[in-house]
Amino acid sequence: MKIITFDVFRTLGLAGVRYIKPERMYDHLDEIQAADWLLFPAYWQVHTLVYGLKARIFPSLASYHLGHNKVEQTRAFMAVCPEHVPPTEILGTSRASLDLVESRFGYPFIAKRIKSSMGDGVSLIDCREALEAHIEDEPVLYAQQRLPVDRDLRIVVVGGEVLTAYWRVTPLGGYRANVSQGGRVEHDDIPEAATALALRLARELDIDHAGFDIAMVDGHPYVFEFNRLFGNQGIADSSKRIGHAIKRVLGIGTDIDPDLDPERDPDGEPPLKMTA
């Protein structure tokens, strides 16, 4: 089986996979068209690969399209599991929109940039002036009720399997639980309701590589978002475990083309080195 990856760091657990830089795609079209699978293309490549070259990609097309921004995935969540979505408004930035959000949520509430990760672009809005400042650079007002929680869960699902689930505890006085924002990781007492919701969303929305962020309020899970490219810090032996899960999705065992060198790209550049 011939497999090409466009992201060598995401496929360290897969031997015998050809690495091609995304920006060199057009120099290797014959090889790309001959491949059985294409792994982790950049978002800008996806439509060309799927619709133009009729290629099979991983993660799934739904993982890319729904994971592209918070608006796309939140609207999908509202359709398939509205009872698990925090009260949310997705609006323009007119004065009427600001008035509506104030009326519905009061202050403080959470406003989010629709394309962001690691807690960047998440703001605690505590007054009209802060709201007006937030929308100065935002074409969409994504506003969400602030839930009464001091932590949330990161649940990583690959190929229908939960690879890890852990709490991210918000720093004292903060409002973002992301590890990159100082959140503390805890692995105890993971609620089954949260992992069940992550698995349900992955199954119903055809999401096969994602980290879901879920909060618990009085035993009820609420999904915030998912990240198609998630951090691996909470997964023991992450490369090996994720590699096994990916192989299961692709339907392969040890039959990857043995002539492919996983550590050298086809343009002759030296292997990439990982450092701690």
WOVENFEN-V917928 format. One record per residue. N is the residue number from 0. RES is the residue in three letters. SS is DSSP state (hx for helix, st for strand, lp for the rest). OMEGA is omega as a letter, one per 40 degrees, with the letter a starting at -180 (999 if undefined). NEAR is the number of other ideal C-beta (glycine too) atoms within 10 Angstrom. Layout:
BEGIN
n=N res=RES ss=SS omega=OMEGA near=NEAR
n=N res=RES ss=SS omega=OMEGA near=NEAR
END
This chain:
BEGIN
n=0 res=MET ss=lp omega=a near=16
n=1 res=LYS ss=lp omega=a near=17
n=2 res=ILE ss=st omega=i near=24
n=3 res=ILE ss=st omega=i near=24
n=4 res=THR ss=st omega=i near=25
n=5 res=PHE ss=lp omega=i near=23
n=6 res=ASP ss=lp omega=a near=15
n=7 res=VAL ss=hx omega=a near=22
n=8 res=PHE ss=hx omega=a near=13
n=9 res=ARG ss=hx omega=a near=20
n=10 res=THR ss=hx omega=i near=22
n=11 res=LEU ss=lp omega=a near=20
n=12 res=GLY ss=lp omega=i near=17
n=13 res=LEU ss=lp omega=i near=21
n=14 res=ALA ss=lp omega=i near=14
n=15 res=GLY ss=lp omega=a near=17
n=16 res=VAL ss=lp omega=i near=25
n=17 res=ARG ss=st omega=i near=25
n=18 res=TYR ss=st omega=i near=23
n=19 res=ILE ss=lp omega=i near=21
n=20 res=LYS ss=lp omega=i near=16
n=21 res=PRO ss=hx omega=a near=13
n=22 res=GLU ss=hx omega=i near=11
n=23 res=ARG ss=hx omega=a near=13
n=24 res=MET ss=hx omega=a near=21
n=25 res=TYR ss=hx omega=i near=8
n=26 res=ASP ss=hx omega=a near=13
n=27 res=HIS ss=lp omega=a near=18
n=28 res=LEU ss=hx omega=a near=12
n=29 res=ASP ss=hx omega=a near=7
n=30 res=GLU ss=hx omega=i near=14
n=31 res=ILE ss=hx omega=a near=22
n=32 res=GLN ss=hx omega=i near=12
n=33 res=ALA ss=hx omega=a near=10
n=34 res=ALA ss=lp omega=i near=23
n=35 res=ASP ss=lp omega=a near=16
n=36 res=TRP ss=st omega=i near=20
n=37 res=LEU ss=st omega=a near=25
n=38 res=LEU ss=st omega=i near=24
n=39 res=PHE ss=lp omega=i near=21
n=40 res=PRO ss=lp omega=i near=25
n=41 res=ALA ss=lp omega=a near=14
n=42 res=TYR ss=hx omega=a near=12
n=43 res=TRP ss=hx omega=i near=10
n=44 res=GLN ss=hx omega=a near=21
n=45 res=VAL ss=hx omega=a near=18
n=46 res=HIS ss=hx omega=i near=13
n=47 res=THR ss=hx omega=a near=15
n=48 res=LEU ss=hx omega=a near=21
n=49 res=VAL ss=hx omega=a near=16
n=50 res=TYR ss=hx omega=a near=10
n=51 res=GLY ss=hx omega=a near=10
n=52 res=LEU ss=lp omega=i near=15
n=53 res=LYS ss=lp omega=a near=8
n=54 res=ALA ss=lp omega=i near=19
n=55 res=ARG ss=lp omega=a near=15
n=56 res=ILE ss=st omega=i near=19
n=57 res=PHE ss=st omega=e near=22
n=58 res=PRO ss=lp omega=a near=24
n=59 res=SER ss=lp omega=i near=21
n=60 res=LEU ss=hx omega=i near=16
n=61 res=ALA ss=hx omega=i near=18
n=62 res=SER ss=hx omega=i near=21
n=63 res=TYR ss=hx omega=a near=21
n=64 res=HIS ss=hx omega=a near=18
n=65 res=LEU ss=hx omega=a near=22
n=66 res=GLY ss=lp omega=a near=22
n=67 res=HIS ss=lp omega=i near=15
n=68 res=ASN ss=lp omega=a near=17
n=69 res=LYS ss=hx omega=i near=22
n=70 res=VAL ss=hx omega=a near=15
n=71 res=GLU ss=hx omega=a near=15
n=72 res=GLN ss=hx omega=a near=26
n=73 res=THR ss=hx omega=i near=22
n=74 res=ARG ss=hx omega=i near=13
n=75 res=ALA ss=hx omega=i near=18
n=76 res=PHE ss=hx omega=a near=23
n=77 res=MET ss=hx omega=a near=13
n=78 res=ALA ss=hx omega=a near=11
n=79 res=VAL ss=hx omega=a near=12
n=80 res=CYS ss=lp omega=a near=17
n=81 res=PRO ss=hx omega=a near=8
n=82 res=GLU ss=hx omega=a near=7
n=83 res=HIS ss=hx omega=i near=18
n=84 res=VAL ss=st omega=i near=18
n=85 res=PRO ss=lp omega=i near=16
n=86 res=PRO ss=lp omega=a near=13
n=87 res=THR ss=st omega=i near=20
n=88 res=GLU ss=st omega=i near=16
n=89 res=ILE ss=st omega=a near=16
n=90 res=LEU ss=st omega=i near=15
n=91 res=GLY ss=lp omega=a near=11
n=92 res=THR ss=lp omega=i near=16
n=93 res=SER ss=lp omega=i near=11
n=94 res=ARG ss=hx omega=i near=8
n=95 res=ALA ss=hx omega=i near=10
n=96 res=SER ss=hx omega=i near=18
n=97 res=LEU ss=hx omega=i near=19
n=98 res=ASP ss=hx omega=a near=11
n=99 res=LEU ss=hx omega=a near=15
n=100 res=VAL ss=hx omega=i near=21
n=101 res=GLU ss=hx omega=a near=16
n=102 res=SER ss=hx omega=a near=8
n=103 res=ARG ss=hx omega=a near=13
n=104 res=PHE ss=hx omega=a near=19
n=105 res=GLY ss=lp omega=i near=10
n=106 res=TYR ss=lp omega=e near=14
n=107 res=PRO ss=lp omega=i near=15
n=108 res=PHE ss=st omega=a near=20
n=109 res=ILE ss=st omega=i near=20
n=110 res=ALA ss=st omega=a near=22
n=111 res=LYS ss=st omega=i near=25
n=112 res=ARG ss=lp omega=a near=17
n=113 res=ILE ss=lp omega=i near=18
n=114 res=LYS ss=lp omega=i near=13
n=115 res=SER ss=lp omega=i near=13
n=116 res=SER ss=lp omega=i near=17
n=117 res=MET ss=lp omega=i near=13
n=118 res=GLY ss=lp omega=i near=18
n=119 res=ASP ss=lp omega=i near=13
n=120 res=GLY ss=lp omega=i near=17
n=121 res=VAL ss=st omega=a near=19
n=122 res=SER ss=st omega=i near=19
n=123 res=LEU ss=st omega=a near=14
n=124 res=ILE ss=st omega=a near=22
n=125 res=ASP ss=lp omega=i near=11
n=126 res=CYS ss=lp omega=a near=11
n=127 res=ARG ss=hx omega=a near=12
n=128 res=GLU ss=hx omega=i near=9
n=129 res=ALA ss=hx omega=i near=14
n=130 res=LEU ss=hx omega=i near=21
n=131 res=GLU ss=hx omega=i near=13
n=132 res=ALA ss=hx omega=a near=12
n=133 res=HIS ss=hx omega=a near=20
n=134 res=ILE ss=hx omega=a near=19
n=135 res=GLU ss=lp omega=a near=7
n=136 res=ASP ss=lp omega=a near=8
n=137 res=GLU ss=lp omega=i near=15
n=138 res=PRO ss=lp omega=a near=8
n=139 res=VAL ss=lp omega=i near=18
n=140 res=LEU ss=st omega=i near=21
n=141 res=TYR ss=st omega=a near=22
n=142 res=ALA ss=st omega=a near=26
n=143 res=GLN ss=st omega=i near=22
n=144 res=GLN ss=lp omega=i near=16
n=145 res=ARG ss=lp omega=a near=16
n=146 res=LEU ss=lp omega=a near=15
n=147 res=PRO ss=lp omega=a near=8
n=148 res=VAL ss=lp omega=i near=13
n=149 res=ASP ss=lp omega=a near=14
n=150 res=ARG ss=st omega=i near=14
n=151 res=ASP ss=st omega=a near=25
n=152 res=LEU ss=st omega=i near=24
n=153 res=ARG ss=st omega=a near=25
n=154 res=ILE ss=st omega=a near=29
n=155 res=VAL ss=st omega=i near=26
n=156 res=VAL ss=st omega=i near=25
n=157 res=VAL ss=st omega=i near=26
n=158 res=GLY ss=lp omega=i near=19
n=159 res=GLY ss=lp omega=i near=13
n=160 res=GLU ss=st omega=i near=15
n=161 res=VAL ss=st omega=a near=17
n=162 res=LEU ss=st omega=i near=20
n=163 res=THR ss=st omega=i near=22
n=164 res=ALA ss=st omega=a near=21
n=165 res=TYR ss=st omega=i near=19
n=166 res=TRP ss=st omega=i near=22
n=167 res=ARG ss=st omega=a near=23
n=168 res=VAL ss=st omega=a near=17
n=169 res=THR ss=lp omega=i near=18
n=170 res=PRO ss=lp omega=a near=13
n=171 res=LEU ss=lp omega=i near=7
n=172 res=GLY ss=lp omega=a near=5
n=173 res=GLY ss=lp omega=i near=15
n=174 res=TYR ss=lp omega=i near=16
n=175 res=ARG ss=lp omega=a near=20
n=176 res=ALA ss=lp omega=a near=25
n=177 res=ASN ss=lp omega=i near=19
n=178 res=VAL ss=hx omega=i near=18
n=179 res=SER ss=hx omega=i near=13
n=180 res=GLN ss=hx omega=i near=16
n=181 res=GLY ss=lp omega=i near=15
n=182 res=GLY ss=lp omega=a near=20
n=183 res=ARG ss=st omega=a near=13
n=184 res=VAL ss=st omega=i near=14
n=185 res=GLU ss=st omega=a near=13
n=186 res=HIS ss=lp omega=a near=11
n=187 res=ASP ss=lp omega=i near=6
n=188 res=ASP ss=lp omega=i near=6
n=189 res=ILE ss=lp omega=a near=17
n=190 res=PRO ss=lp omega=i near=16
n=191 res=GLU ss=hx omega=a near=9
n=192 res=ALA ss=hx omega=a near=13
n=193 res=ALA ss=hx omega=i near=25
n=194 res=THR ss=hx omega=i near=18
n=195 res=ALA ss=hx omega=i near=13
n=196 res=LEU ss=hx omega=i near=22
n=197 res=ALA ss=hx omega=i near=25
n=198 res=LEU ss=hx omega=i near=16
n=199 res=ARG ss=hx omega=a near=14
n=200 res=LEU ss=hx omega=i near=24
n=201 res=ALA ss=hx omega=a near=25
n=202 res=ARG ss=hx omega=a near=12
n=203 res=GLU ss=hx omega=a near=13
n=204 res=LEU ss=hx omega=i near=22
n=205 res=ASP ss=lp omega=i near=13
n=206 res=ILE ss=lp omega=a near=25
n=207 res=ASP ss=lp omega=i near=21
n=208 res=HIS ss=st omega=a near=27
n=209 res=ALA ss=st omega=i near=27
n=210 res=GLY ss=st omega=a near=24
n=211 res=PHE ss=st omega=i near=28
n=212 res=ASP ss=st omega=a near=20
n=213 res=ILE ss=st omega=i near=23
n=214 res=ALA ss=st omega=i near=20
n=215 res=MET ss=st omega=i near=18
n=216 res=VAL ss=st omega=a near=11
n=217 res=ASP ss=lp omega=i near=5
n=218 res=GLY ss=lp omega=a near=8
n=219 res=HIS ss=st omega=a near=13
n=220 res=PRO ss=st omega=i near=23
n=221 res=TYR ss=st omega=a near=23
n=222 res=VAL ss=st omega=i near=24
n=223 res=PHE ss=st omega=a near=23
n=224 res=GLU ss=st omega=i near=18
n=225 res=PHE ss=st omega=i near=27
n=226 res=ASN ss=st omega=i near=17
n=227 res=ARG ss=lp omega=i near=22
n=228 res=LEU ss=lp omega=a near=15
n=229 res=PHE ss=lp omega=i near=23
n=230 res=GLY ss=lp omega=a near=16
n=231 res=ASN ss=lp omega=a near=18
n=232 res=GLN ss=lp omega=a near=12
n=233 res=GLY ss=lp omega=a near=20
n=234 res=ILE ss=lp omega=i near=18
n=235 res=ALA ss=lp omega=a near=10
n=236 res=ASP ss=lp omega=a near=11
n=237 res=SER ss=hx omega=a near=17
n=238 res=SER ss=hx omega=a near=16
n=239 res=LYS ss=hx omega=a near=12
n=240 res=ARG ss=hx omega=i near=18
n=241 res=ILE ss=hx omega=i near=24
n=242 res=GLY ss=hx omega=i near=19
n=243 res=HIS ss=hx omega=a near=16
n=244 res=ALA ss=hx omega=i near=20
n=245 res=ILE ss=hx omega=i near=26
n=246 res=LYS ss=hx omega=i near=17
n=247 res=ARG ss=hx omega=i near=14
n=248 res=VAL ss=hx omega=a near=17
n=249 res=LEU ss=hx omega=i near=18
n=250 res=GLY ss=lp omega=a near=10
n=251 res=ILE ss=lp omega=i near=16
n=252 res=GLY ss=lp omega=i near=9
n=253 res=THR ss=lp omega=a near=9
n=254 res=ASP ss=lp omega=i near=10
n=255 res=ILE ss=lp omega=a near=21
n=256 res=ASP ss=lp omega=a near=13
n=257 res=PRO ss=lp omega=a near=9
n=258 res=ASP ss=lp omega=i near=8
n=259 res=LEU ss=lp omega=i near=19
n=260 res=ASP ss=lp omega=a near=14
n=261 res=PRO ss=lp omega=a near=18
n=262 res=GLU ss=lp omega=a near=13
n=263 res=ARG ss=lp omega=a near=15
n=264 res=ASP ss=lp omega=a near=19
n=265 res=PRO ss=lp omega=i near=16
n=266 res=ASP ss=lp omega=i near=11
n=267 res=GLY ss=lp omega=a near=6
n=268 res=GLU ss=lp omega=a near=11
n=269 res=PRO ss=lp omega=i near=8
n=270 res=PRO ss=lp omega=i near=12
n=271 res=LEU ss=lp omega=a near=12
n=272 res=LYS ss=lp omega=i near=6
n=273 res=MET ss=lp omega=i near=9
n=274 res=THR ss=lp omega=a near=3
n=275 res=ALA ss=lp omega=999 near=2
END
